Amino acid sequence: MEIFMMRKKKVLSCLLVPLLSANLLLSGCSRTADEPVTKSGFYFNTVISVSIYEKGSEELLDDCFALAQKYEGYFSNTIPDSDISKINDAGGAPVTVHDETIELLKTGISYGDLSGGKFDITIGRLSDLWDISTKALLDQTDVSMIPSDTDIQAALATVDYREIQIDGNTVTLQNPDARIDLGGIAKGYIADQMKAYLNQKGITSGYINLGGNVLALGAKTDGSAYTIGIQRPFGEENEAIASVSITDQTVVSSGVYERYFEVDGTRYHHILDTATGYPYDNGLLEVTIITGASVDGDGLSTTCFSLGLEDGMALVESLDATEAIFITDDYEVHTSSGMGTVIPYEILED
């Protein structure tokens, strides 16, 4: 989810960007008294960063990263003793988990309902089969990277969020072969929890960037909005196609350019169709959601991408305080009716 923050006219003058390495780059900017205190780290297999305009409050940033570690320990499907791993490895037996895990599972189920099953948190076995994140890093493009249709259909048969049974804090997978993967909404939930904590501590100006899920705390200290650059699909690193201005909102994108590999000219990306088991091929390159809660931005960006331009835009238009930018494979930018001005990259470049 390539989203970055920009300063006014010059798009690339000061970027807050998720990188492929464990370092977060603030390029081309000298530090001033008006700049935030920032802490960065590597969680959820990506770079995350929290910045606040409150000098002498570095311990609050430490607390935010403690939250990140805590929730990664709950929601990860790769950490062996996490709540999700325990559910996945239980063979259909009941598992007692933390309150927050229950809350996030219920959110995932609600997006399964909203999307008609196109967003499905039991997609874990299918995602593991494709393993796009690993294959995207390989210097290899042969047909062996594509799972067999037989294996795809077998994994697809385990995908049904309605098989998750919740009773209090107890979770049971009624299909013991199913595997839960909360990667589509976990970062958004965690960003919201960080924001709630900072607000509770009196911090009302700053921003949270969890691998591209950007969440603003109020406005800047001078009252102005944050300018967020939207990554141009398949463009140069940190190259924007447009920008939006937000105050106390979140910006979250899903796109085919994030993780993919190509074989014989066909791109295989990480957004998988729960009807076919294969990556979507629906004419979209990217969907960006602007809304209040980052967990909703997460859920909606994937849901709207899965629905396609027409149905996805119709869903956005039906929701309160939610806007969207859809980018089709001809690089045309489509915006929801309340989006206002979306500044093209060429104009920002001067």
FIKEKOL-950327 format. One line per field, with one value per residue (C-alpha): residue number from 1; residue in three letters; x, z, y. Coordinates in pm, whole numbers, plus 50000, padded with zeros to 5 digits. Layout:
BEGIN
k NUM	...
r ALA	...
east X	...
up Z	...
north Y	...
//
This chain:
BEGIN
k 1	2	3	4	5	6	7	8	9	10	11	12	13	14	15	16	17	18	19	20	21	22	23	24	25	26	27	28	29	30	31	32	33	34	35	36	37	38	39	40	41	42	43	44	45	46	47	48	49	50	51	52	53	54	55	56	57	58	59	60	61	62	63	64	65	66	67	68	69	70	71	72	73	74	75	76	77	78	79	80	81	82	83	84	85	86	87	88	89	90	91	92	93	94	95	96	97	98	99	100	101	102	103	104	105	106	107	108	109	110	111	112	113	114	115	116	117	118	119	120	121	122	123	124	125	126	127	128	129	130	131	132	133	134	135	136	137	138	139	140	141	142	143	144	145	146	147	148	149	150	151	152	153	154	155	156	157	158	159	160	161	162	163	164	165	166	167	168	169	170	171	172	173	174	175	176	177	178	179	180	181	182	183	184	185	186	187	188	189	190	191	192	193	194	195	196	197	198	199	200	201	202	203	204	205	206	207	208	209	210	211	212	213	214	215	216	217	218	219	220	221	222	223	224	225	226	227	228	229	230	231	232	233	234	235	236	237	238	239	240	241	242	243	244	245	246	247	248	249	250	251	252	253	254	255	256	257	258	259	260	261	262	263	264	265	266	267	268	269	270	271	272	273	274	275	276	277	278	279	280	281	282	283	284	285	286	287	288	289	290	291	292	293	294	295	296	297	298	299	300	301	302	303	304	305	306	307	308	309	310	311	312	313	314	315	316	317	318	319	320	321	322	323	324	325	326	327	328	329	330	331	332	333	334	335	336	337	338	339	340	341	342	343	344	345	346	347	348	349	350
r MET	GLU	ILE	PHE	MET	MET	ARG	LYS	LYS	LYS	VAL	LEU	SER	CYS	LEU	LEU	VAL	PRO	LEU	LEU	SER	ALA	ASN	LEU	LEU	LEU	SER	GLY	CYS	SER	ARG	THR	ALA	ASP	GLU	PRO	VAL	THR	LYS	SER	GLY	PHE	TYR	PHE	ASN	THR	VAL	ILE	SER	VAL	SER	ILE	TYR	GLU	LYS	GLY	SER	GLU	GLU	LEU	LEU	ASP	ASP	CYS	PHE	ALA	LEU	ALA	GLN	LYS	TYR	GLU	GLY	TYR	PHE	SER	ASN	THR	ILE	PRO	ASP	SER	ASP	ILE	SER	LYS	ILE	ASN	ASP	ALA	GLY	GLY	ALA	PRO	VAL	THR	VAL	HIS	ASP	GLU	THR	ILE	GLU	LEU	LEU	LYS	THR	GLY	ILE	SER	TYR	GLY	ASP	LEU	SER	GLY	GLY	LYS	PHE	ASP	ILE	THR	ILE	GLY	ARG	LEU	SER	ASP	LEU	TRP	ASP	ILE	SER	THR	LYS	ALA	LEU	LEU	ASP	GLN	THR	ASP	VAL	SER	MET	ILE	PRO	SER	ASP	THR	ASP	ILE	GLN	ALA	ALA	LEU	ALA	THR	VAL	ASP	TYR	ARG	GLU	ILE	GLN	ILE	ASP	GLY	ASN	THR	VAL	THR	LEU	GLN	ASN	PRO	ASP	ALA	ARG	ILE	ASP	LEU	GLY	GLY	ILE	ALA	LYS	GLY	TYR	ILE	ALA	ASP	GLN	MET	LYS	ALA	TYR	LEU	ASN	GLN	LYS	GLY	ILE	THR	SER	GLY	TYR	ILE	ASN	LEU	GLY	GLY	ASN	VAL	LEU	ALA	LEU	GLY	ALA	LYS	THR	ASP	GLY	SER	ALA	TYR	THR	ILE	GLY	ILE	GLN	ARG	PRO	PHE	GLY	GLU	GLU	ASN	GLU	ALA	ILE	ALA	SER	VAL	SER	ILE	THR	ASP	GLN	THR	VAL	VAL	SER	SER	GLY	VAL	TYR	GLU	ARG	TYR	PHE	GLU	VAL	ASP	GLY	THR	ARG	TYR	HIS	HIS	ILE	LEU	ASP	THR	ALA	THR	GLY	TYR	PRO	TYR	ASP	ASN	GLY	LEU	LEU	GLU	VAL	THR	ILE	ILE	THR	GLY	ALA	SER	VAL	ASP	GLY	ASP	GLY	LEU	SER	THR	THR	CYS	PHE	SER	LEU	GLY	LEU	GLU	ASP	GLY	MET	ALA	LEU	VAL	GLU	SER	LEU	ASP	ALA	THR	GLU	ALA	ILE	PHE	ILE	THR	ASP	ASP	TYR	GLU	VAL	HIS	THR	SER	SER	GLY	MET	GLY	THR	VAL	ILE	PRO	TYR	GLU	ILE	LEU	GLU	ASP
east 50000	50218	50102	50325	50307	50405	50480	50271	50408	50719	50600	50936	51072	50990	50851	50728	50734	50706	51022	51119	51400	51380	51465	51225	51355	51283	51458	51558	51435	51626	51478	51295	51117	50784	50871	50736	50916	50924	50995	51023	51053	50980	50657	50399	50670	50686	50826	50601	50636	50462	50513	50374	50405	50483	50845	50963	50702	50923	50792	50450	50607	50764	50418	50279	50543	50465	50108	50237	50431	50137	49891	50133	50151	49772	49694	49990	49932	50306	50398	50339	50184	49963	49587	49534	49796	49639	49299	49446	49639	49358	49212	48863	48883	48765	49033	49005	49159	49194	48914	49088	49118	48746	48679	48894	48748	48399	48509	48646	48321	48124	48329	48262	47892	47930	48128	47919	48220	48468	48654	48710	48943	48954	49158	49475	49523	49475	49711	49971	49942	50008	50270	50288	50499	50783	50762	50759	51115	51248	51451	51237	50949	50871	50540	50633	50550	50181	49997	49810	49440	49376	49561	49391	49044	49130	49247	48949	48715	48838	48751	48424	48419	48080	48262	48405	48203	48243	48104	48224	48603	48605	48665	48602	48676	48395	48607	48927	49121	49046	49309	49241	49453	49387	49649	49378	49260	49509	49728	49425	49298	49637	49669	49329	49438	49757	49558	49310	49599	49769	49442	49389	49730	49637	49815	49596	49848	50061	50037	50071	50205	50180	50332	50123	49811	49834	49621	49624	49568	49373	49547	49901	49993	49921	49573	49650	49567	49811	49887	49906	50056	49898	50156	50147	50099	50422	50582	50916	50951	50764	50618	50269	49976	49769	49740	49467	49444	49313	49245	49178	49122	49295	49415	49454	49524	49508	49670	49808	50153	50226	50321	50324	50523	50492	50497	50475	50350	50072	50082	49991	49924	49822	49453	49286	48935	48740	48520	48798	49104	49312	49425	49163	49171	48904	49064	49169	49522	49451	49177	49234	48988	48965	48759	48765	48887	49191	49045	48756	49000	49171	48852	48700	49007	49020	48642	48603	48890	48725	48388	48536	48493	48115	48003	48290	48211	47841	47934	48145	47864	47630	47856	47876	48203	48381	48545	48751	48990	48988	49268	49191	49444	49444	49570	49249	49166	48802	48679	48369	48124	48237	48606	48661	48985	49237	49558	49732	50101	50194	50049	50224	50554	50522
up 50000	49868	50013	50119	50266	50072	50135	49917	49566	49537	49546	49622	49854	50178	50169	50443	50257	50326	50188	50112	50367	50742	50716	50678	50462	50512	50203	50120	50444	50713	51061	51190	51511	51339	51241	51445	51670	51481	51558	51298	51308	51127	51208	51007	50746	50662	50784	51020	51156	51415	51431	51684	51728	52098	52199	52497	52446	52300	52559	52394	52069	52259	52390	52036	51927	52229	52100	51758	51909	52124	51837	51602	51869	51856	51484	51295	51115	51103	51472	51615	51949	51821	51867	51494	51465	51758	51586	51254	51412	51636	51381	51440	51820	52016	52104	52360	52241	52349	52331	52055	51840	51875	51782	51469	51366	51392	51179	50920	50919	50873	50562	50438	50464	50308	50011	49951	50038	49810	50123	50323	50621	50576	50260	50441	50275	49928	50006	50140	49824	49595	49834	49623	49872	49853	49480	49407	49544	49334	49020	48847	48598	48500	48499	48809	49017	48932	49152	48975	48922	49127	49425	49379	49382	49690	49876	49753	49905	50252	50202	50375	50654	50763	50897	51181	51497	51782	52130	52377	52354	52202	51828	51635	51270	51161	50862	51026	50701	50687	50779	50892	50753	50900	50684	50500	50807	51092	51017	50999	51333	51495	51354	51504	51843	51833	51749	52031	52276	52164	52176	52529	52619	52479	52144	51873	51598	51421	51182	51180	50880	50902	50576	50377	50592	50671	50959	51058	51414	51364	51162	51167	51451	51229	51153	50796	50646	50567	50198	50108	49781	49605	49451	49072	48988	48848	48861	49010	49386	49558	49229	49285	49047	49259	49609	49865	50172	50499	50855	51119	50848	50698	50346	50249	49907	49754	49416	49177	49176	49544	49529	49208	48970	48595	48381	48001	48016	48267	48604	48915	49207	49569	49554	49503	49371	49621	49335	49113	49336	49091	49106	48992	48632	48637	48475	48803	48910	49244	49483	49753	50036	50242	50559	50937	51069	50921	50972	50748	50495	50492	50453	50196	49975	49921	49901	49645	49437	49440	49338	49041	48933	48893	49194	49410	49342	49411	49749	49836	49736	49972	50275	50498	50533	50284	49955	49701	49410	49153	48897	48592	48374	48129	48424	48433	48781	48888	49205	49422	49416	49744	49675	49584	49417	49348	49229	48942	48981	48674	48836	49165	48982	48853
north 50000	50275	50605	50888	51236	51545	51910	52140	52189	51979	51621	51467	51735	51555	51205	50979	50651	50277	50119	49762	49783	49825	50195	50484	50766	51134	51261	51615	51773	51953	51928	52236	52322	52256	51899	51609	51367	51037	50674	50399	50023	49698	49515	49317	49255	49625	49956	50152	50504	50721	51097	51345	51720	51704	51747	51546	51275	51005	50761	50784	50667	50378	50291	50292	50046	49831	49823	49719	49432	49327	49317	49147	48878	48846	48879	48732	48403	48334	48376	48026	48127	48410	48395	48345	48071	47889	47900	47787	47502	47377	47138	47271	47267	47575	47831	48111	48440	48803	49059	49253	48941	48883	49245	49224	48888	49035	49330	49089	48896	49218	49298	48948	49028	49373	49241	48930	48716	48892	49004	48686	48648	48268	48316	48206	47867	48016	48306	48065	47855	48151	48298	48614	48810	48557	48497	48869	48887	48599	48646	48388	48401	48043	47863	47660	47967	47932	47679	47401	47453	47140	47287	47624	47470	47260	47571	47770	47512	47614	47984	48074	48330	48197	47890	48103	48044	48292	48232	48494	48479	48131	48083	47763	47695	47469	47372	47244	47294	47667	47924	48280	48564	48910	49081	49272	49465	49420	49723	49949	49826	49876	50228	50312	50177	50386	50696	50630	50590	50913	51106	50974	51116	51456	51427	51577	51646	51387	51096	50719	50529	50152	50037	50281	50295	50666	50797	51162	51283	51602	51872	52006	52241	52541	52407	52306	51966	51686	51630	51262	51144	50846	50614	50592	50222	50076	50421	50507	50467	50752	50880	51020	51003	51243	51382	51440	51659	51513	51620	51354	51092	50793	50711	50344	50190	49844	49782	49525	49690	49620	49252	49052	48836	48790	48477	48497	48853	48782	48956	48755	48989	48942	49040	48704	48643	48433	48309	48172	48143	48347	48711	48962	49080	49350	49652	49815	49902	50069	50174	50435	50496	50815	50770	50809	50473	50302	49953	50059	50200	49860	49661	49894	49930	49553	49519	49797	49664	49323	49468	49653	50014	50034	49829	49949	50313	50246	50101	50406	50641	50455	50508	50814	51009	50784	50879	50688	50713	50432	50404	50192	50017	50309	50523	50724	50857	50810	50980	50955	51246	51403	51373	51735	51834	51560	51721	51539	51464	51669	51985	51920	51885	52242
//
